[in-house]
Amino acid sequence: MSDTVRSPAGQEEARYRALQAVDPRAPGALETFTTGLHDESWRVRHAAAEGLRRVPDAQGVTARLISVLGERGETGARNAAAEALAGMGPVATQPLVHLLEHEDPDQRKLAADILGQLGHPEVEDVLLRALSDGDLNVRVAAAEALGRMGGPAAARALEGLLDTPTPLLRLAALEGLASLKRAPPLERVMALVEDPALQRSALRLLGLYAPGVATERICRALASPVRSVREAALVALGTQAGALGPYERGELDAVARSVLGGIPGVTERVAQALDGEDVQVRAGALVAAGALGEASLAVPVAEVAREDRLLREVLFTLGQLGPDGRRLLLEGMGTLSLPARTVAAEALVLLVDATSVPELCALLEWAEDDLRAVVVRALGRTRSPQAVAPLVELLADPALSGIAARALEQLTVAHPLASLTALEAAVEQRATPAAVAVLGRLGGARVLPLLRRLARDEEASWRAAAVEAAGRVDGEAGLELARGALADESPRVRIAAVRSLGQQGGKEAATFLGLALKDEDRGVRVAAVEAVGAAGAKERSADLESLVRHGDSGLAMLAVRALTKLGTVGAGVLWDALSHPDAEVVKAALAALASAEASADGAALAVSLLGHPRWDVRVAAARVLGGLGRPECLLALEQALSVERDALARAALADAVARLSSGR
């Protein structure tokens, strides 16, 4: 035998594994597990308790466990037996009720404890009677049990205990009422909160009351030199705020602010609580921080964002810390954890003002891409003319140009002249073609001369940007520039012209799209097919129909989709598409069948594909037939299902059969 096996840890592991291997249905399992309850190792005792719950003779197990409860001097076994009984469910209830009448008060206390853990409301009367037991420990256990599962009668009984001369019972009553979320008259709790032995429980209960007097008393407790009292107060403050929601608690914040402002060192104590482990304490600390409006707490508040459940409160609190808090948050960004930085960035979008531009620009120098995107949004919300230049510069960043363009649109509302001047300067200095698109969108007709000039630029990227922008500015000018651009030597410019024509629509645009459909460049033809569908140019349907048979499956598939969008898919076109050698074209045609009116031809087409070599085509055909709702297709579907071997195809066929069968 190795040293490891002979070691105490090895022997414990062996006993643990032996219990795990016991079959609960085997003869002798009950006694084996019961012996395990007496093991010196808590892991083994826990395994024994788990095993007992699986023994089929639940009544026999319950009786054996209750007998273990009576073994004085075997604390570990009794606790494990109590654990097992709490997991036995209703079968344990009646034996435990009987145990409440045992002559030994220790047995009665254990019975009350376990009944509280079982949490069955039908034993409430029994526990209420136990409140009159001659033994104090039994009465306390009954009060605690009622606090876990009691109803209105239990709450009334616990409230009555608040006047008892026995401190332990008063404490159990306070804890029970807090657990039940039942608030007795405020004056009764206020009288108890001055008792050092009851203070923490009474504070917890004060969290159930509306803001006002209770808030004032809770906040005064933050002056206590005892940390656990301060934490109880913060939990109560968080409970009050949580019941109101962050945007409905003006009175709470006002009262808290008036009290907390007079407590020396409260900022340091709140900061300490924000860094604590208890979520409820941190929630209350956020409320206190927001009420204080103390800017120096900005960074510790943001760090609470590591706890997902408190994100909303963190954002709200950061909003209460004012411009100084925002500035400190910006300065501390580099030291924040990733969750805190993310939330802080989101908060910045809401908190920034015209003075924030320098700090935001500094963030752009080092922040990761996700955060930079948030910063760009924040720049737009500053409404500062100082933000125009950095945003225009960001148009050259492919990852941020879209967000920067939207932010510029926000600024243009407040500073139209500064924004357009900066954009025009960027275009003149050839900073980035992306600025042309934004300039066209924001500048309107005044920038048309510039766009006409750029449409003749020596660089294709600038000509393309100008042609596409002109289409958004003015339909007539856009059509003029697009028509000329279709003859450009650069496919990039011709594609821009096609997109512009697709956006404008109309008979003349349709005529020029017909030319583009015959362009020598595949990219231009692809753009033209999409543009025909976008423009609703039914005049070009015949051109698209010829492409359905094209050997380029990409073009053929796009043509089917464009015809579907135009609503001009005929049976002949569908037959052509369904016989295409590329399965993707076939599936595009099936999708057209599903979106078109359920014609007899369409159903026949889909039926013909139930035997297609590709499983995904058979799946698509089955789904189309299930959606068309034509009962005459049921027999074909059933026959296909009878020979289908692919699991996914069988599922689709079965679903289609079920749908048609239900419509018989």
N, C-alpha and C positions, 0 to 999 in steps of 0.2 A: 504494500500500500504506500503510495507516495505521501510526502510530507504535506502536500497541498490537500489531499483527501483527509488526512488525519487532523488537519488544523481545525479550530472551532468554526471558521467560516466555511471550510469544505464540508464539515459535518452538518452545519445548518443548511447548506445548499442541498445536500443529499436528502435531508428530511423534507425540505420544501418540495423537491422534485418527486419524492415518493408520494407525498400527499396529492400533488398535481396528477399523478398517474392513477390514483384510486378511482375506480368506476363507482359512481354514486349508487348505481343499481345493484352492485355486488353485495352478497351477504356480509354482514359485519362492517359495512361502510360507515354506518352511524357511529359505532363505537370508535372506529379508527379516526374519524374526524373529531369526535369528542375528545379523544386523547390528545389530538393535535391542538385543541384549544388550550391545553395546559403546557404547551411547549414554551421554553424560555425565549424563543425568538418571536418577535412580533410578526415577521414575514410568514412564519409557519402558522402562527395563530390566525392570521388573516386568510391564508390559504384554506385552513380548516373551516373557518366561518363561511367562506365562499362555497366550499364543497358541501357543507350541510344544507345550504339553500337548494342544492340540486338533488338531494336525496328524495325519492318519490314519496315516502311516508311523512308528509309535512306535519301531521298532528303528532306523530311520534317524535319527530325532530324538535318540535316546539316544546313538548313536555320535557325532553332531555335537556334542552337549553335552559329552561326555567329551573331545572334541578341544579344546573351549574351555577346559576345566579346565587344559590344559597350556600355556596362553598366559601365561607369566610376564610381569609388568608390566601385566596387564589385570585388576586386582583386582576392579573393578566387574563386568566381564563374567564372571569366574570365580564370583563370589558369585551372580550371577543364574543362571548355568548350574547351580550346585549347588542353588539354590532350585527350578529347573525339574526337575532330576533327582529331588529329594525328592518331587515331586508326580507322577512318572511311574508309580509303582506297581511291580508285580512285574517288568515288562519291563526295568527298570533294574537289577535285583538282580545278575544274572550279569555284565554288563559291569563293574559296580562291584567285584565280587569279583575279577575279572581285574585291575582297576586296583590292587588291593591288592598285586599282585606287581610293580608298575612299579618300575623302577630308581630313579626320582626319589622320595625320601621325601616331598616335598611332595605329589606325586600320591597316594601311599599314605595320607597323613593326610586329604586331602580325601575319598578313598574311604571311610575309616572314619567320618568325620563324616556323610557322606550316608547310609551304611548304617544308622547309628544313628537318623537322622531317618526313614528308611523303616520301621524298627521291625518287620522280618520276622524271627520267631524262628529261621527256618532258617539264618540266617547267623551264629548264635551261635558255632558251632565256628570259623568263619573268623576272627571277631573275637577269640576266645580265643587263636588262634595268633598274631594280630597283637600280643598282649601281649608276645610275645618278639621283636618287631621290633628291629632294631638301632638304630633312630632313636627317641629319647625322645618326640618330638612324635607319632609314629605310635602309640606305646604309650599315651600319655595319651589320644589321640583314641579308641583302641579301648576303653579303660577307660570313658571317658565314654559311648561308644555302648552298651556293655554295661549301663551304669547306666540307660539309657533303655528297654531292651527285653529284658534278659537273664532267664534262668530260674535254677534252683538252681545249675547249674554256673557261671554267671556270678557269682552271689553268692559262691560259694566262692573263685573266682579273685580277686574284688575283695577279699575278706577276707584272702587271702594277700598282697595288695599292701600291707596295712597295716604290714607289717614291712619293706617295701623302704626302702633308705636315701634314695631319691629323693623329696623333698617333694612335687613335682608329682604323682607317681603316688599317693602316700598321699592327697593332697587329692582327686584324681579318684576314688579308691576310696571315701573317706568320702562324697562327694557321690553316687556311684553307689549305695552301700548305702542311703543315706537315701532316694533316689528309689525304689528297689526295696522299701523298707520291710523290709529284712532286717537284723536287729540281731545283730552278732557278740557274743562274750562281753563282758560289761560292762567287765571290767578292761582289755581292749585299747583300748576307746574312752576310758576314764578316763585312760589313760596319754597319749593323744594330745591330750586337751583342754587340757593345760597348755602345748602348743606354740602360741605366738601365731599362727603361720601357718596352723595347722589348727583353731584353737579354734572358729571359727564353724561350720565343717562338723561338727566333733565334737559341739558342743552340739546341733545340729540332729538328729544321730543319737541323742543321749541321750533325745530326746523319744519314742523308740520303746519305752523300757523302762518297767517297772512303777514306781509311786511308791516312793520310798525314797532309796537312795543317789544315784541319778541325779537325783532331784528336788532333793536338797540341793546337788549340784554346779551344776545349772542355776540355782538361785536365787542361789548365791554369785556367779555371773557378772553378776548385776544390780548388783554393786558396781563393775563395770568402768568406767573413765573413757571407754571407747570406745563410742560409741553403737551401732555396728553389732554389737558383741559383745552388748550388752544386748538388742538387738532379736532376735538369734539365740536368746538364752536365752528370751525371751518366746515366740517361735515354738515352741520346744521345750516350754515349759510348756503352751501351748495345745494342742499335739499330745497330750501326756500326758492332759490333762483331757478332750479330745475322745474319746479311746479309752475313757474310763471313764464318760462321761456325768456331768451335773452333780450327780446325787444318789448317786453311788457313789464319791466320792473323798475320804472323810474323811482317809485317811492322807496323800494328796497335800496337802490344805489344811493339815494339822497340820505337816508338814515345812516347807512353804513359809512358814507363819506363823513358825515358830521361826527360820528363817534370815533372812527379810526384815525381821523386827522389829529385827535388829541392824545393818542397813545404813543408815548416815546418808543422809538425803535421798532415800530410796527412794520415798516418797510422791510427791514432785515428779516423779521420773523416770517413775513409773507414770502419773501424770496426763498427762505429755508424750506417752507412748506411746498413751494412750487417744485422743489427738487426732491421731494419725498417719494416714498414708494407707494403709499396708499392713494388709489385713484380718487376716492371720495374726498380726501383731504386736499388733493391738488385741485379738484373741481371747485371746492370752496375758496381755495387760495386765488384762483382765477377771478372769482367774484370780488374778493377783497381787493385784488390788484386793480381791477377795472374801476371799482368805486374810488380807490385812492387816486387813480389817474396818474400814478407815479411813473414818469418816463423811464427811470433807471431800471424798471422791471421788464422792459420790452424784451430783452434777450431771454431771461428765464421764462417769461410767458411763452415766447415762441418755442422754447425747448419742450414745453408740455405737449407740443404737437406729436411727440413720439407716441403718445397714447391716442389711438384712433378715436376712441369714444369721446374725447374732449376737443376734437378739431373745431367744432362749431363755436364752442365757448372761447377757444383760443383766438379765433378770428374776431369775435365780438370784443374780447378784452383788448386786443391790439388796437382796435378801432377807438377804444376809450382813452388811449394813452397820448393822444394829441400829436402835434407836429414834432415836439422834442422826442417823443417815443419813436416816431417814424424815423427821425434822423439817427437815433442811436441804433435802431434796428438795421438801417442801411449800413451804418459803420461796422456793425457786428456781424454782417452777413458771412464774412469769411470764416468766422469761428463757429457758426451754427452747424448742428448735425444736419444730414440731408433732409429728414422729415421736417425739421424746424425751418430749414431754409425754404423748402417748398411752400409751406404754409405762410411763412413770412412774405414770400414773394406774392402769393395770392392776396395777402392783406395789403401789400403795397399798392396793388392796383386800385384798391378802394381808398387808401389813405393819402396818396400822393397829392401834392398841390404844385403851384407854379414854382415853388422854391426847390423842388425835388430833382430837377433835371441834372445838376452836376453829380449827385450821388448815384442816380440811375445810370448815367453814362459811365461812371466808374465801374459799376457792376457789369456792364457789357464787356469790359476788358478781360474778365477772368471767369465769368459764370459759365456753367455748362449750358448746352443748347436749350433744354427745357426751361431753365430759369431765364435765359436770355429772351425767350419768347414772351415770358410774363413781363419782363422788364420793358420790352417794346410796347406791349399793351399799356403798361403804366405810363410810358412817355406820352402816349396819345391822350391819356386822361389828365395829364398835368395842365392842359389848356394853355401851356406856355409857348410863346413864339420861339423861345430858346430850344424847344424840342424839335423844331422843324428840321434844322440842319442835320442832326444825328439820324433822324428818321429817313431823310432823303438819302443820306449816305448808306443806310442799311438796305436800300432798294437794290444795291449791288450784291447783297448776300443772298444766294439762291434759297438758303434755308429760312430766311426771315423776311424776304421781300414781300410776300403776301400779307403777313401780319403788319409789316411797316406801312404798306399801302393803306390798309384799313385804319391804322392809327393816324396816318396823315389825313384821311378823310375826316376824322374827328377834329383834328386841329384846324382844318380848313373852314369849319363852321365858325370858329372863333377868330381865326386869323387868315382869311382867304388870300389877302394880298401877299403876306409874307410866305405862305405856303406855295402859291403859284410862282412867285419870284424865285424861290429856292429851287423849285422843280425846273423852271426854265433855265436857270443858271446851270443846273446839273446836266441838262440836255445839251446846252451850248458847250459845256466843258467835256461832253461825251463821257460822263461818269458811268452810266449804264443804260442800255435800252429799256430796262424795266421802268425807268422814270418817264419814258414816253407814254406808256400805257396809263400811268397814274395821272400824268399831265393831261392827257386827252379826256380822262374820266372827270377830272376836277375842273379843268379849264374851259371846257365847252367850246363854243364857236370862236372865241378869241384866239385860240391856239391853232386854228385851222391853217393859217399861212405857214406856221412853223412845221406842221405835219406835212403840208404839201412839199415843202423844201426837203424835209427828211426823206420823203418817199423817193427822192432822186439821189439820196446819199450814196457814196461809193461803197459803203459797207452794207452787206445784205441784212445783217441783224437790225440795223437802224431802219432800213427800208421796210422790213417786215413789221417792226413795231409801229411805225407810222401808219402803214396801211390798215392794220388791225385797229389801231386807236381811232383813226378817222371814221371807221364804220360805226363806232359807238357815239361819235360826236355829232355827225350829220349824215343822214341817209344818202342824200344826193352826192355829197362830196365823197362819202365812203364808197359809193358805187363807182364813181368816176375813177378813184384811185385804185380800187380793186380790179376794175376792168383793165386798166393799164398794167397792173402788177401781174395779171395772168400771163403776160408775155415776157415777164422778167426772166433773166437767165438763171436765177437761183431758185431751186425748188422750195427753199425756205420762204421766200417772198411769195411764191405762188400759193403755197399752203396758207399763208396769212390772208391772202386775197380770198381764197375759198372759204375760210372761216368767216371772214367779214360778210361775204355774200350769203352764207348760211344764216347769219344773225339777222340780215336785213329782209330776206325773203322777197316775194314779188315776182312778177312775170319776167322782168329784165334780169334779175338775179338768176332765175331758173335757166334762162337762155345761156348765160355765161357758165353756169355750173355744168351744162351739157358739154361745153368745151373742156372743162376741167376733167370730166369723167373719161375723156380720151387722152389725157396728158401722158407724156412718155414716162413720167416719174410715178412709181407706184405710191409713194407717200402722198402725192397730190391727188391721185385717184382715190385713195382711201379717205382722205379728208373730204373729197367731193361727195363720195357716197354718204358719209355721215352728214354733210351739210345739206344734201337733198332731203334727207329725213327730217333734219332740224327745221328746215325752211318750209316744209310741207309742200314741196314742189312736185305735185302729181304729174306735171308735164314731163317729168324725167322718168316716169315709171317704166316706160319701154326700155330705156337705157339700163335701168337697174335689172330688169328681167333678163336682159342678155348677159348680165354679169353673174346671174345665178348659176349659169352653166360654165362659168370661167374656171380654168384649171387652177388658178390661185384661190385656194380654199378660203383664205382670209377675206379676200374681196367678195367671194360668193356668199360667205356667211353674213358679212356686213350688208350686202345687198338684200338678203332675205329680211334682215332686221329692219332696214330702212323701208322696204315695201310694207312690212307689218305696221310700222309707225305711220305710213301714209294711208293704210287701210285699203291697199290695192292688190292684195295677194290673191291671185286666182288659182283655180285648181291645176291649170297647166303648169304654172310656176312651181306650185308645190310638188307636183310629180317630178319636175326637173330637179328640184332641190333634194327631194327624198331619194332620188337615184344617184346623187352625187357620191363619188368614192370616199369623200372625207366625212367621217361620222359627225364632226362638229357642225357641218352644214345641215346634215340630216336632223340633228337635234334642234338647230335653229328653226327648221321648217316645222318640226313638231311643236315647238313653242308658238309658232305662228298659228298652228291649228288650234291650240288651246286658247289663244286670245281672240281668234276670229269667231264668227258665228258658226255654230255646230252644223255644218252642212253634211248631207249624206256622203258627198265626195270626201270630205275631211275624215269622217269616221272610217270609210273604206281605206283611205290612205294610211291611217294609223294602224288598222288591222293588218295591213300588208307588212307592217314592220315588226309584228309580234314574233316573227321568226328570223329577225335580223341577226347576223353573226355576232354583233357587239351586244354585250349584256346591258350597257348603259343606254343604248338605243331602245332595247326592249323595255327597260324600265321607263324611259320617257314616253314610249308609245302606250304602255299600260296606264300611266298617270293621265295622259291626254284622254284616253277612252273612259277612264273613271270620271273625269271631269265633264266630258261631253254629255253624259247621262242618256245615252241611246241604248235602250234595252236590246235591240237587235244585235248588238255587239257582244252580248253576254256569252253566247255559245262559243264564239271564237276565243274569248278570254279564258273560259273554263278549259277549253282544249289546250290552249297555250300553257295554262297552269299545270295541267296534267303531265306535260312533258318537260317542264322547265327544271333545270338542275341548279342554276345559280340562286344563292340564297336571297340576294337583294332583289333580283328580278321576280322571284317567287313571292316575296313580300309585297312588291308593287302590284303584281297580278292579283294576289289574294285581296288586296285592298280594293282594287278596281271591281273585282267580282262582287265583293260585299256591298260596295256603293251602288252598283247597278241592281243587285238583288233586292236591296232595300227599297228601290224605286219601282219594283214590279207592281 
